[in-house]
Amino acid sequence: MDEVGVVLAMLLAVVVSGYLVRMLPVALPLPLVQIALGALIAGTTGHGVRLEPHIFFLLFLPPLLFLDGWRIPKVGLFRDKGAILELALGLVLFTVIGAGFLIHWLIPALPLPVSFALAAILAPTDPVAVSSIAARVPIPPRLMHILEGESLLNDASGLVCFRFAVAAALTGHFSPGGAALTFVWVALAGIAVGVLLTLVVAGAQRLAAKRFGEDAGAAILLNLLLPFGAWLAAEHLQASGILAAVAAGVTMSYVELRGRALATTRVRRAVVWDTVQFALNGVMFVLLGEQLPDIVHAALQGPDVAVPRSLWWLASHALLVSLGLLLLRYLWVYVSLRLTVLVARRQGRKVYRPNPRLVLATSLAGVRGAITLAGVLTLPLALPGGAPFPGRDLVIFLASTVIVVSLVAASIGLPRVLRGLEVPAEDGEQAEEDRARLAAALAALAAIDEASQDRPRDIEDADLHASAADHVRSMYRHRLGGSQPGDGQVGRIREAEQAERLYRLAALEAERSVLQRMARHGELSDETARRMVREIDLIEARYR
């Protein structure tokens, strides 16, 4: 029962954290509040949760990475693929080498392979943490797309480097050629598994729905199981489960564009995924907070510590490692941005002059999170000969501290660095939306005209259908602002929809209030009231 109570306390802490960040006078990122609540739970209950890293990876990461891959803007991902790959591959290798030697120089007691292992697990940024920071800090959309793309792709490169560094620490051998071949297999096979499994599952679901009808609950449950299936299949093939989950999410976004699912299924699915995302994001950082007291205690006077360390020594070295990672990231971003500008000039393309604050903002946004925590906890307890793994508790402490420091630095520094910063804008995003709204309205008018040709022959019924068609047709003409294509009135669509939204919301609120009042006074059954209120809620969700 103690374990059940701790789990319930963690979920309650996630709920409370959502309100606390709104109540606090100082803007703090949600993960920091959740880490603090997790530490409070560990201190109150007297013990933290025993965390099995492999179970942690399997339960938390697949659905979150799947959802990030599903919802990340694909246009931005492919448009800025050069910058994303520079950060996701080049920066990871640069960080492993640079931070590995830096950590070994700062702490000579840590063997060089162990230092490289720590640097490798600190190299990946975390999409969950980046999204949490973005919710509180107005990061420009294009920069946010690059950061999201980086955090989705650098996990595989960082974890592969981590795997080889740990193997070198255990065996004393390292093969660059073997590492390169393994990385190619891990990446390509992981992506292939995610894509193929998603296409097969979506095809089978579509055939079953076409023949037997669609059950929203079964469709949503299958969608929730998909990232776990991709992860397990890839891991079975010794490939990257992380990239498999991401690839499954990206593929799912394209499958969704085929429009096969029912509208009610899509609405319910979005609500379920939002709940899953909120709960898992929060629990991950609450778990980190619960681990912190034991992590600090083990680093101070663990079984492999000959002389107890001081808290000042631990804090100073953790801050130096964090600062080193920030400087390495700044240097890489600065040089790569300069090279990108140089190549663009030689090709005669339009050049955006890099702002030093943009480089600093990109560096501060390299937030570490759950990937780092879960990865570092997979360090083996002992060497093959039975001796304790050198510096395991210290490595876990440094990794955990870097997570907290990166969150604090981003939450404090990003708002100041980004204030008034201009970056290359998205190409015609609003104009693209206006064109899409115009095309959709015109297609709707054409469909109404086609459907009205099949009206009943009976005069009374024909008049009823004509009146209904005219009513719907007038709504779309109102959105068009009375214009036709080429009138230059595309912007009128947005203005008309904003006006329509105001009156629609007022009318829907009045409808709902009447239905709820009737149900309270027994004039309407609660079952009928729930059904009708749900219909109003779904319509209102579209306008909000």
Protein Blocks (a to p, Z undefined) as FASTA:
>chain_A
ZZmmmmmmmmmmmmmmmmmmmmpmbdcdfklmmmmmmmmmmmmnopacdddfklmmmmmm
mmmmmmmmmmpcfklmmmmmmmmmmmmmmmmmmmmmmmmmmmmmmmmmlcfklmmmmmmm
mmpccfklmmmmmmmpccdfklmmmmmmmmmmmmmmmmmmmmmmmmmmmnopacfklmmm
mmmmmmmmmmmmmmmmmmmmmmmmmmmmmmnopafklmmmmmmmmmmmmmmmmmmnopaf
klmmmmmmmmmmmmmmnomacfklmmmmmmmmmmmmmmmmmmmmmmmmmmmmmmmmmmmm
pcklmbacdfklmmmmmmmmmmmmmmmmmmmmmmmmmmmmmmmmmnopacddddfklmmm
mmmmmccdfkmmmmmmmpcfbdfkopacehklmmmmmmmmmmmmmmmmmmmmmmmmmgop
acdddehklmmmmmmmmmmmmmmmmmmmmmmmmgcfblklmmmmmmmmmmmmmmmmmmnn
opaehklpmmmmmmmmmmmmmmmmmmmmmmmmmmmmmmmnopacfklmmmmmmmmmmmmm
mmZZ
